[in-house]
Amino acid sequence: MGLFSQFCVGAEAQTAAPGVRLAQAAAPDDIPPPRKRPPPRLRVTPYYSPDGVYPRYNPGPNAVRVCDATYVQEFRPSGTVIVPRVSCYWRPG
């Protein structure tokens, strides 16, 4: 206890200088109520109806879709497997 009292003896209370003003909280009557906004809503609509055809363009009259199917090797963690691959393109008819 003797050691603790030696540290507290030199401490004095600090007071604010006469020219210093302290900030105070505003009265509850002065604060306007917070505005509540509805959350913003975004409308997402596709510009075309998805039907599984890609790319989406007009290939022209009498166009023919040509597809090539092959088998390729895929190296997976469980082992090598053979999977089908299809590539298609539009050809003028």
Phi and psi in degrees as a GROMACS rama.xvg file:
@    title "Ramachandran Plot"
@    xaxis  label "Phi"
@    yaxis  label "Psi"
@TYPE xy
-63.9903  -37.7274  GLY-2
-68.0586  -40.2224  LEU-3
-65.8905  -38.676  PHE-4
-68.0411  -27.1682  SER-5
-68.6026  -34.1551  GLN-6
-74.6692  -31.5291  PHE-7
-83.2848  -15.4503  CYS-8
-66.4798  -40.4041  VAL-9
-80.7457  -7.04299  GLY-10
-81.5883  133.07  ALA-11
-124.845  154.07  GLU-12
-72.208  139.444  ALA-13
-97.233  137.52  GLN-14
-120.944  156.997  THR-15
-75.9351  143.018  ALA-16
-64.5902  156.516  ALA-17
-62.2177  -29.6134  PRO-18
-85.9249  -2.48831  GLY-19
-93.8784  130.691  VAL-20
-105.711  138.647  ARG-21
-94.3787  143.939  LEU-22
-75.2892  138.202  ALA-23
-125.554  151.437  GLN-24
-69.5766  143.94  ALA-25
-73.5599  154.486  ALA-26
-67.4395  147.396  ALA-27
-62.3365  -21.4955  PRO-28
-73.9846  -24.3326  ASP-29
-81.1984  -19.1849  ASP-30
-89.2633  124.017  ILE-31
-72.261  153.31  PRO-32
-67.5349  145.141  PRO-33
-66.417  141.657  PRO-34
-78.7419  137.092  ARG-35
-107.275  116.424  LYS-36
-100.036  145.23  ARG-37
-71.2415  151.104  PRO-38
-64.5478  145.078  PRO-39
-66.0578  139.875  PRO-40
-116.838  132.899  ARG-41
-109.621  132.46  LEU-42
-97.3404  122.529  ARG-43
-113.456  115.779  VAL-44
-133.224  132.738  THR-45
-70.6844  149.457  PRO-46
-84.7364  1.54305  TYR-47
-147.566  162.593  TYR-48
-86.6969  120.054  SER-49
-67.6829  122.441  PRO-50
-127.247  10.4368  ASP-51
88.7656  2.50759  GLY-52
-99.7228  123.832  VAL-53
-136.577  138.013  TYR-54
-77.1246  158.541  PRO-55
-94.4469  95.7702  ARG-56
-154.401  167.802  TYR-57
-90.381  108.351  ASN-58
-74.8238  -8.56359  PRO-59
104.379  171.354  GLY-60
-69.7426  146.077  PRO-61
60.8334  26.5399  ASN-62
-75.314  150.771  ALA-63
-123.709  134.612  VAL-64
-92.2582  123.648  ARG-65
-110.761  127.786  VAL-66
-121.466  139.114  CYS-67
-116.393  127.782  ASP-68
-113.646  131.575  ALA-69
-138.026  168.647  THR-70
-110.873  133.858  TYR-71
-128.822  156.25  VAL-72
-86.4601  138.216  GLN-73
-122.347  132.37  GLU-74
-95.8263  110.699  PHE-75
-115.184  162.665  ARG-76
-59.6703  -30.1796  PRO-77
-80.4868  -12.246  SER-78
138.484  172.572  GLY-79
-77.7241  133.892  THR-80
-129.921  158.174  VAL-81
-108.947  124.987  ILE-82
-127.289  151.571  VAL-83
-79.5498  144.574  PRO-84
-128.49  136.463  ARG-85
-123.505  132.201  VAL-86
-127.97  133.978  SER-87
-127.117  153.712  CYS-88
-151.422  162.721  TYR-89
-94.294  136.575  TRP-90
-122.916  135.061  ARG-91
-59.7463  138.545  PRO-92
